Amino acid sequence: MRVGAYIDGYNLYYGGRDRCGKGLAGWRWLDVKKLIDGLVTAHASTWPGATVERVIFCTARIDAVTNPSGAADQDVYLKALVKAGAVTHIEYGNYVARVKFAPLAVRDPGSQRPRLVDADWPVKIQDNAGQPVPGAHFMVSYLHQEEKGTDVNVAVHLLRDALLGQVDAAVVVSNDSDLRMAVQEARLHVPVGTVNPRSQYTAGDLRGRPTDGVGSHWWSTLTASDFTANQLPDPVGSYTRPAGW
């Protein structure tokens, strides 16, 4: 059974940060091939004789202007993945940085939902006549950074390989509900293992039944040890694990 793995790099990264801690070292230098091998082995009773033959890593390059150190560390990691043979192919989306505008808000202590900040002491708002403006809100401009296209790239590679017969089974590493239709369609053609990197429940749109489509599907959720136990060697050729990783 030939297995292809399709990885949402940013979803995986934030899952590791969630599980292991943003400020802690020892989890970022992740060997994704080793991780997938372990997951497939853990489900050997469902997929007997399975071997991982394709690892498609979908990500976007960090903006070097707004985050030069992050971009440099990411570049080293991506080159190390290729050098180590931990990926078959890296598919790049886009990393977008732009200025956005929104009302100032805080987290409501009771519901934990956003609550708009009203103009009140120690800061009030007056009109040109010096009269208070009741119910006024503060508007702020802020730097908004996001990756674009990763979910689409995961979906395209998954469906293309499944429909062209390039794989006999697929592992999808993401908890992005935008992949709902792609995963559902893939289950009609090949068994799919759906891996949630995050601590939240698996997105409802990515759930299903083991018997859907061709059947033999499974679901898994990563733990902190999945990250820390599957690290690349250091160094990988001339590429050294960045400080703090």
N, C-alpha and C positions, 0 to 999 in steps of 0.2 A: 504494500500500500504506500504510494508516494504522497507525502504530506507537503502542502505549501502553507507557510505562515505569513500572515498579513498584519503588520504592526503599525498602529497609530502611535508614532514616536512621542508626541506631546502628551497624549493621554497616558502613555506608559510612564513618562517622566513625572507627571503630576501625581500619578498613583504611587510612585516610589517616594516622592516628597511627602505625600500624605501618610504613607505607611511607616517610613523610616525617620522622617524629620528633616525639614529644610536645612537646618544648620549642622547636621551630622554627616560625617564622612563614611565611606564604605559601601555605598550602594549605587552611585552614579555610573561607575565604570562597568556597566552591565554587558555581559556576553549574551546577546539575545538568542543566538543559536543554542547555546547551552541551556538557557531558560526553556526554550520551546522543546528541546529534546527531553528535558525532565518532565514537562507537562504531558507529552505524548506517551512517555514510558509509564507515567502514573495511570494512564487510561488504556494500558495494553490489553486489558480484558475486553474492552469495547472495540479497540482497533488493533487486532493481533497482526504482528509483522509490519507495523507502520514504521517508516523511516522519513525523517525530515530532509527533503531535497531542495526546497526553495524557501528562502527567508526574504521577504520584501519589506523593507523598512521605509515607512513614509514619514517625512518630517519637513521642516522648513528651516532655513538658516536664520539665526538670530540677527537682528539689525546691528551691524557693527558700529553704526554712528551713535545710537543711544545706549548700547551695551557692549563696548569693545572687548572687555575681559570675558564676558559670557560667550561672545561670538568666537573668540580665540579658543576657549576651552571646548566648545562644541565642535569646532573644526578638527581639533586633535582627536576627539572621541570618534567622530565619523570616519576619519582616516584610519584609526585603530581598528574599527569594526571591519573595514574592507581588508586591511592587512592581515587580520586574524582569521579571515574567512568566516566571520560570524554573520555576514549578510550575503545574499546573492545579488541584491540590487538595492540601491537607495533611490527612492523617488522623491523629488523635491517639490513642495508647494511654495507658497510665498509667505514672507513674514512682513506684516504691514504695521507701520507706526504712523499715527495721525493724531491731531488734536481734536477732541470732542468736547461737547458742552452738556452739562447736566445740572439739575438742582442738587445742592448740598444735602446730604442725608447722613444719619447715624443708624446703628442697629438698635431696634427697640428691645429693651432688656427683657420684656415679657415674651413677645412672639418671635423675637430674633429676625423679624422682617424689617426692611428699610423704612425709616421714618424721616420725613422731610424736616429740616431744621428751620424753625420759624424765627423771624427777626424779633428778638427780645433782649432784655438786658443780659449781658453787658454791651450788646451791639443792637442798636435800633436803626430803622431806616426812616428817613424823612423825605418828603417831596420838596420841590423847589421853593415852596412857601414855608418850609420849616415844620410842616405838619406830619405827624407819624403816619406811616402806611401800614394799616393793620393787615395781618395775614401775609405779609411779604415773605418771599423765600429768597435765599441766596443762590445765585447761579455761578458755577465754576467752570473753567476750562481745564482740561487735564490730558496727559499723554495716554493714549489708548494703543496698546500693542496686542496683536493677535496673529496667529498663523492662519493661513487660508489655503484650502485645497486639499488638506491631508485626508479628510474623510472621503472626498471624491476619489482620490488616488487609491486609497485602500479598497473602495468599492469596485473600481475599474479593474484593478489587478486580480482581485478575488473572483469576479465574475468571468473575466477573460480566461483565466487559467482553468476554472471549473468547466466552462462551456467548450473550450478547445481541447479538453481532455489532457491538460498538462499535469493535473494532480488528481489523486483518487480520494483525497480528504483535505480539509482546510482548517487551519487554526486562525481565528481572528482575535487580536489583542486590542481591545478598546471597549469603553463603556459609553460610546457616543451613540445616542438613539437615532442620529441621522443615518446610521448604517442599517436601519431596520429592513428596508426593502431589499437591499443587496444581500444581507444575510439570509433573509427568508427565501429569496430566489436561489441562492447557493445551496440551501438545504434541499431543494428539489432535485439537485444533481449529484451532490457529494455530501458525505457526513461532515459536519462542522463542529469544531470545538470552540466555544465562545469564552474568552478569558477577560475577566473584569480586573483591571489593575487598581481600581479605587477601593476605598473602604465603604462607600455607599453600596446600597443594594444594586444588583445588576439592573440596568435600565429595562423597564417593562417591555419596550419595543424590541429588545434583543432576546427576550425569553421565548420559550416555545416548549415543545414536547420532544422527547428523544425519538419518537416515532414519526415526526413530521417528515414529509417528502420521502427521501430514500432511507431515513432513519439512522440510528447509531450516532446521534449527536450527543455532546456532553457540554457541561458548563463548569467553569472553575473561577475562583477568585484568588488573586495573588496575596501573599502575606509578606511581611518584612523579610523573612528568611529567604523567600524566593529571589529577592533582590541581592541580599548580602552573600548568599551561597553561590551565586552565578556571576562571578566577576571575571573580567578579562585578566590575563597575566599582565604583570607590570615590570618592565615595559613590553609593548608589542612592537617589535622591531625598534625603530627610532622614536616611537610615540610613547610618551610617559604620562601616567595618570596625573591630571591637573591637581594642584594643591587644594586640599579640602574635599576632594572627591572620594 
